Amino acid sequence: MDVNQLMATAKALMTEGKGLLAMDESNPTCNKRFAALGIAQTPEARRAYRDLIVTTPGLGDFISGAILFDETLRQQTNAGISFVDALKKAGIIPGIKVDTGARDMAGFPGEKVTEGLDGLRPRLAEYAAMGARFAKWRAVITVGDGIPTWSCIEANAHALARYAALCQEAGLVPIVEPEVLMDGSHTLEQCLAATEKSQHALFHQLYQMRVDLRGVILKPNMVLPGKACPRQDPVDRVADVTVTCLLANVPAILPGVAFLSGGQSAELASQRLQAMNLRFQGRMPWALTFSYSRAIQQPALELWKGQPANIPAAQRALHQRAACNSAARRGVYNAAMEKHPGQS
Ligand code: 13P
């Protein structure tokens, strides 16, 4: 393990004013989003969509790294070059999702555990040889009646830490993603309790597995009420509770934190990131940025609809969301930016 190389990658991913773009939807997830908009659910449609994203002019001004799915890593752009090379050309570091999905946890109704450790070492070696510089593994924590259990939190934290150790061995920076879901009617306080436990357990396991935190990035959920909760807390409260939770549970030596969006609207995801960076300016030991999928992509996907003629409009929308989140990462986002597509 070359810790200097890991630290250099992590630092580059956390470049001032930039964040990550998650474009690593598994085929079933991508197909579900395509189906909702009447887009063909084929390998070629998925390739064309990822081509649209990667060739968006100026994307590298706001995006430091992009997370790919295995299928995309093996495909080529319209110009006949690999997606890895296209990203590098755009100044974006290529990464890869390596978990194989969250499955029902035996004995724990309503809870899931993420799979993918079997055979991970040779898969990571292959991805590194193909040009990936970092990886992602997502654990899913559900809030509900009597859940999450410690058993679920610990099983997921253990898997995340074993994945992270293997990544570092292969020279890849692990992004560790313990996601407390927004599904349900739970309160912000219930989300906070689950998020604290998940982060605390995760860093304990990373320590146990001898993972070097200087080469790790945390991808957490924001602390939010469930989508169906009647009380939807204001932006500033979400910002304060989320950052306070991180300060209490995330070691200062970690280079960065990059949030998932988790089903928030695109504008709320920008507003909340902005509030955190503004209100805690100079008081956070790590960079605080985004690693959004839906909150960056959704407006573009809705404009594209699978039609080549819509590509320029979709690319403008993608650029706009990347610019807004870049501004939020710097603490200079404001509502007026939503009215002027392309402005940073
Ligand atoms: P969302 O931003 O849509 O939550 O996706 C982020 C991600 O990478 C989920 O694993």
Residues whose N, C-alpha, C, O or C-beta is under 5 A from the ligand:
A	BS01	13P	A22 R138 L260 S261 G262 G263 S291 Y292 S293 R294 A295
